[in-house]
Amino acid sequence: MLKHSLVALAGLALVAMVPAGAQAAVGAGRTPDTARSLTPATLYVYSQGTGFVRPVRVATRRVLPAIRVGHNPNATANPGPYLVVTPNDRTVYVLNPGMDTLTAISAATNKVEATIDFGLGANLVSVVMAPNGRTVYVLGYQSPSGVGFVIPVTTRTNRARKRIAIGGIAWSMTFSASGGTGYVLVVPGPASRGFVARLDTTTDRFVGAPITVGYQPVAMAMAPGGHMLYVVNSRGPRTGIGSVTPIRTATNKASRPIRVGWTPGPIVITPDGRTIYVVDRGGVGSHASSQGAVTPITAGTGRAGRPIMVGTMPDAVTITPNGRTVYVLNQYGSRLYRGTVTPITVAGNRAGRKIPVGISPVAMVLAPGGGTLLVANSGSGTVTPITVATGRAGRPIRTGRVFSVPSALAITR
């Protein structure tokens, strides 16, 4: 029953989830050093169901030999992310829910360094990197008990520490500005209100009372500076209209929820912290629709602005490092199954012309510097590069010959 509940919730979740740490992964928070500046960026493409990760040299479009990791037969059953990179770009971690394992890959050699096995019945949901890179956290729940857990893994040794139990599915995680507190989003069940639990990352223990949020929470993002946490609730108590719960981290108190659109999920915050963008997968207004929208929220007032219409079934969102443009990934476009990317100009909250990509796109990431947006097309077996300055899509990069289903991305710098 709990497994079925997880699948139902995942239909509302972001395939390439954007917790607070993910904003750093699209261009902020990493200081390049001489050694790394000589190494071209490498895109790591995770293929659902194949058990392989394919490295791609971004500058040359060269596709490197596949790396065998683990098997994930149904990526839609878990929200992800499935790949994270240490801040020093030395190690790529790949979550393998179908194998109950975590694989560590050396970015220097593209060889597997270690495989951490969490044991039979460990339903793995997502993996999150600590800001200091010393710990990677694996979230999920145990079968058949249904007890949730957070498992810290020390990146220096690739060894798992003692698992930390929590009452519900540990869904996602983000961190305070100092990294001393981890905020864990917990989903007790599809008909219950979720909550945020605070984890002391020094002692590996939960502290304080849980912070109650809305029904079926699916995503969250930390504001720059760490003073506010925003949790996306995918539905209300009786309808599919969702909301965003603001939490002031100084007091750990939740404020009145901000109403957004139908079945919201992905969320991103501008680098200056002034505007929050929430993707409404089911549209806006009194009736659900396949036409998606994005609701802008002014952080200073907590008020939602006029929805920005995007494409059909929007499924991911990111923002350029300079904070000027938000990109929304739409699974479907005017041509059957071919997706699009909608650029939104932050200054005026206006949607630009849709950029066509491949079939059934599911994830995207910005290359170092923010000049290129890379989109994984699960139905095409390709990655589409988009030049941010011109808004034009380049020639797709094929990531495999047979059964290549790109479903998650990570990039080194």
C-alpha positions in Angstrom: 0.0 0.0 0.0 2.8 2.4 0.9 4.6 1.6 -2.3 1.4 2.5 -4.3 1.1 5.7 -2.4 4.7 6.6 -3.3 4.0 6.0 -7.0 0.9 8.2 -6.8 2.8 11.0 -5.1 5.7 10.8 -7.6 3.3 11.6 -10.4 3.1 15.0 -8.9 6.8 15.3 -8.1 9.7 16.8 -10.0 11.7 14.3 -12.0 14.8 16.3 -11.6 14.0 17.8 -8.3 15.3 21.2 -7.3 16.0 21.4 -3.6 18.0 24.3 -2.3 21.3 22.7 -3.0 20.2 22.3 -6.7 20.3 26.0 -7.3 24.0 25.9 -6.5 24.2 23.1 -9.0 23.1 25.4 -11.8 25.9 27.9 -11.5 26.4 29.2 -8.0 28.4 28.3 -4.9 31.4 26.7 -6.5 34.8 28.4 -6.7 36.9 27.1 -9.6 40.5 26.3 -9.0 43.4 26.0 -11.5 43.3 22.2 -11.7 39.6 22.0 -12.4 39.6 25.0 -14.9 41.8 22.9 -17.2 39.3 20.1 -17.3 36.3 20.4 -19.6 32.9 20.1 -18.1 31.4 16.6 -18.2 27.7 15.9 -18.3 26.6 12.6 -16.7 23.5 11.1 -18.2 21.6 8.5 -16.2 19.5 6.1 -18.3 16.4 4.6 -16.7 16.2 0.9 -16.7 19.6 0.2 -18.4 21.9 0.4 -15.4 24.3 2.7 -17.1 25.6 6.3 -16.8 27.0 7.9 -19.9 29.6 10.7 -19.6 29.5 13.4 -22.3 32.2 16.1 -22.8 30.1 19.2 -23.2 32.6 21.4 -25.1 33.3 18.7 -27.8 30.0 16.7 -27.6 32.1 13.6 -27.2 30.2 10.7 -25.7 32.5 8.5 -23.5 32.1 4.8 -22.7 29.1 3.9 -20.5 29.6 3.2 -16.8 27.7 0.3 -15.4 26.1 1.2 -12.1 22.7 -0.3 -11.0 19.2 -0.8 -12.2 16.2 1.4 -11.7 13.3 -0.3 -13.5 10.8 2.5 -12.8 12.2 6.0 -12.3 8.8 7.5 -12.1 8.2 5.7 -8.8 10.7 7.9 -7.1 11.1 11.7 -7.4 14.9 11.8 -7.5 17.4 13.3 -8.0 19.4 10.2 -8.9 22.8 11.9 -9.5 24.7 14.4 -7.4 28.3 15.7 -7.6 30.6 16.6 -4.8 31.4 20.4 -4.7 35.1 19.7 -5.6 33.9 17.7 -8.7 35.8 14.6 -7.7 32.9 12.2 -7.3 29.6 11.5 -8.9 27.0 9.6 -6.8 24.3 7.6 -8.6 21.2 6.3 -6.7 20.0 2.9 -7.9 16.5 2.3 -6.3 16.0 -1.0 -8.1 19.2 -2.4 -6.6 19.0 -0.6 -3.1 22.5 0.8 -3.7 24.4 4.0 -4.2 27.3 4.0 -6.7 30.3 6.3 -6.4 32.1 7.2 -9.7 35.5 9.0 -9.9 35.0 12.0 -12.2 38.8 11.9 -13.0 38.7 8.3 -14.3 35.0 7.6 -14.9 35.4 4.4 -13.0 33.3 3.0 -10.2 35.0 3.6 -6.8 32.5 2.0 -4.5 29.0 0.6 -4.3 27.1 1.0 -1.0 24.4 -1.6 -0.4 21.6 -0.5 1.9 20.0 -4.0 2.1 16.8 -5.6 0.9 13.7 -3.7 1.4 15.3 -0.2 1.5 13.1 1.8 -0.9 15.4 4.6 -2.0 13.7 7.9 -2.9 16.4 10.5 -3.4 20.0 11.5 -2.8 21.2 14.9 -1.6 24.8 16.3 -1.3 25.7 18.3 1.8 27.0 21.8 1.0 30.5 21.0 2.3 30.7 17.8 0.3 31.6 15.7 3.3 28.4 13.7 3.4 25.9 12.5 0.9 22.4 11.7 2.3 20.2 8.9 1.0 16.4 9.2 1.7 13.7 6.7 1.6 11.6 4.2 3.6 11.8 0.6 4.7 9.6 -2.2 3.6 7.4 -3.7 5.0 7.4 -1.5 8.1 7.0 1.8 6.1 9.4 3.6 8.5 11.2 6.4 6.7 15.0 7.0 7.0 17.9 9.2 6.2 21.2 7.5 5.7 24.4 9.6 5.9 27.3 8.4 3.8 30.8 9.8 4.4 32.2 10.8 1.0 35.9 10.4 2.1 35.4 6.7 2.9 32.2 5.9 1.0 30.8 4.3 4.1 27.3 4.5 5.4 26.7 5.7 8.9 23.8 4.7 11.1 20.5 5.2 9.5 18.2 7.8 11.1 14.5 6.8 11.4 11.6 9.2 10.8 7.8 8.6 10.8 6.9 8.7 7.1 8.6 8.7 3.6 11.7 10.9 3.7 11.1 12.7 0.4 13.7 15.4 0.0 16.2 17.4 1.9 17.8 20.9 1.9 20.2 22.8 4.2 20.6 25.9 6.3 23.1 28.5 5.1 25.8 27.1 7.4 25.0 23.5 6.5 24.5 22.7 10.2 20.9 21.9 9.9 19.2 19.6 7.3 15.5 20.2 6.6 13.9 16.9 5.6 10.5 16.9 3.9 8.4 13.9 5.1 5.3 12.5 3.5 3.3 10.3 5.9 0.7 9.3 3.2 -1.3 10.6 0.3 -4.3 11.7 2.5 -2.2 13.3 5.3 -0.5 16.6 5.8 3.3 16.4 5.5 5.9 17.9 7.8 9.5 19.2 7.8 11.9 17.6 10.3 15.2 19.3 11.3 18.3 17.2 11.3 21.5 18.2 13.2 24.1 17.3 10.6 26.8 17.2 13.3 25.2 14.7 15.6 23.0 12.9 12.9 19.9 13.4 15.1 16.6 15.0 14.6 15.9 18.0 16.8 12.9 20.0 17.9 9.3 19.6 16.9 8.2 18.8 13.3 6.9 21.7 11.2 3.5 20.8 9.7 2.9 21.9 6.1 0.1 21.0 3.6 -1.2 17.9 1.9 1.0 15.8 -0.3 4.1 18.1 -0.2 6.4 17.3 -3.2 9.2 19.9 -3.3 10.9 22.7 -1.3 13.5 25.3 -1.8 15.6 27.4 0.6 15.9 31.1 0.0 19.4 32.6 -0.5 20.8 33.3 2.9 18.7 30.5 4.5 16.2 32.7 6.3 13.1 31.3 4.6 12.1 27.8 3.5 9.3 27.3 1.0 7.4 24.0 0.7 5.2 23.1 -2.2 2.0 21.2 -1.3 0.5 19.5 -4.4 -3.1 19.6 -3.2 -5.5 21.0 -0.7 -7.7 19.1 1.8 -10.5 18.7 -0.8 -9.2 19.9 -4.1 -6.2 19.6 -6.4 -5.4 23.3 -6.0 -2.0 23.4 -4.3 -0.2 25.9 -2.1 3.2 27.0 -0.8 4.0 27.0 2.9 6.6 29.6 3.9 8.7 28.7 7.0 10.8 31.2 8.8 13.9 29.3 9.8 14.8 31.6 12.7 11.6 30.5 14.5 10.8 27.3 12.7 7.2 28.5 12.3 5.1 28.0 9.3 3.1 31.0 7.9 -0.2 31.0 6.1 0.0 29.0 2.9 0.0 30.8 -0.4 -2.4 29.5 -2.9 -1.0 28.6 -6.4 -2.4 26.4 -9.2 -3.3 22.8 -9.7 -0.9 20.0 -8.8 2.1 22.2 -8.4 5.6 20.7 -8.1 8.9 22.2 -9.2 10.0 25.4 -7.5 12.9 27.8 -7.9 14.0 31.1 -6.3 15.8 34.0 -7.9 19.4 34.5 -6.7 18.4 37.8 -5.0 15.6 36.0 -3.1 12.9 38.4 -4.3 10.7 36.1 -6.4 9.7 32.4 -6.1 8.5 30.6 -9.2 6.2 27.5 -8.7 5.3 25.3 -11.7 1.6 24.4 -11.8 1.5 21.1 -13.7 -2.3 21.1 -13.9 -2.8 24.8 -14.8 -4.6 27.5 -12.9 -8.1 28.7 -12.2 -11.1 26.8 -11.1 -10.6 23.8 -13.3 -7.6 21.6 -13.9 -6.0 21.6 -17.4 -3.1 19.9 -19.2 -1.9 23.4 -20.1 0.7 24.3 -17.4 1.5 27.5 -15.8 4.1 29.1 -13.5 3.0 31.2 -10.5 5.4 34.0 -9.4 5.3 34.8 -5.7 6.8 38.1 -4.3 8.9 37.0 -1.3 8.5 40.3 0.5 4.7 40.2 0.6 4.0 36.5 0.2 1.5 37.3 -2.5 1.1 35.3 -5.7 1.1 37.2 -9.0 -0.6 36.5 -12.2 0.1 33.0 -13.6 2.5 32.8 -16.5 1.2 30.2 -19.1 3.8 27.8 -20.4 3.5 24.5 -22.2 1.8 21.1 -21.7 2.8 19.1 -18.6 5.6 21.2 -17.3 8.0 19.0 -15.3 11.1 20.9 -14.3 12.4 24.4 -13.7 15.8 26.1 -13.4 17.2 29.7 -13.4 20.3 31.2 -14.9 23.1 32.2 -12.5 22.5 35.9 -13.2 18.8 35.5 -12.3 17.5 37.0 -15.5 15.8 34.0 -17.1 13.7 31.1 -15.7 13.4 28.0 -17.9 10.5 25.6 -17.7 10.6 22.1 -19.3 7.3 21.0 -20.9 6.9 17.3 -21.6 4.7 17.8 -24.7 4.5 20.4 -27.5 2.5 21.0 -30.6 4.0 18.0 -32.2 3.1 14.6 -30.7 5.3 13.8 -27.7 7.9 16.3 -28.7 8.6 18.6 -25.7 9.6 22.2 -25.4 11.3 24.6 -23.1 9.7 27.9 -22.2 12.0 30.8 -21.2 10.5 33.4 -18.8 12.1 36.8 -18.5 12.3 37.6 -14.8 12.2 41.4 -15.2 8.7 41.3 -16.6 7.5 37.8 -15.8 6.8 37.2 -19.5 7.1 33.9 -21.3 9.1 33.8 -24.5 8.8 31.7 -27.6 8.9 28.0 -26.8 12.1 26.2 -27.8 11.5 22.7 -29.3 13.6 19.8 -27.9 13.2 16.0 -28.2 10.6 13.5 -27.3 9.4 13.3 -23.7 12.0 15.5 -22.1 12.4 14.9 -18.3 15.4 16.8 -17.0 17.7 19.7 -17.6 20.8 21.4 -16.2 22.8 24.5 -17.0 26.4 24.1 -18.1 29.2 26.0 -16.2 28.7 29.7 -16.6 25.1 29.4 -17.6 25.7 29.8 -21.3 24.2 26.4 -22.4 21.1 24.6 -21.2 21.2 20.8 -21.6 17.9 18.9 -21.8 17.5 15.1 -21.5 15.0 13.6 -23.9 13.9 10.2 -22.5 11.9 9.3 -25.7 14.6 10.3 -28.1 17.6 8.9 -26.3 19.3 12.3 -26.7 20.4 15.4 -25.0 19.5 18.8 -26.6 21.9 21.7 -26.1 20.2 25.2 -26.0 22.3 28.3 -26.4 21.0 30.7 -23.7 22.0 33.9 -25.5 20.0 33.1 -28.7 17.4 30.7 -27.3 18.1 28.2 -30.1 18.4 24.5 -29.8 21.5 22.8 -31.3 21.9 19.4 -32.8 20.9 16.7 -30.3 23.6 14.5 -28.8 22.7 10.8 -28.9 23.6 9.1 -25.6 23.2 5.5 -26.7 22.2 3.2 -29.4 19.6 0.8 -27.9 17.3 1.3 -24.8 18.9 4.6 -24.0 16.3 6.5 -21.9 18.0 9.5 -20.4 16.1 10.3 -17.2 18.5 12.4 -15.0 21.5 14.7 -15.4 24.4 16.0 -13.4 27.4 18.1 -14.5 30.9 18.7 -13.2 32.6 22.1 -13.5 
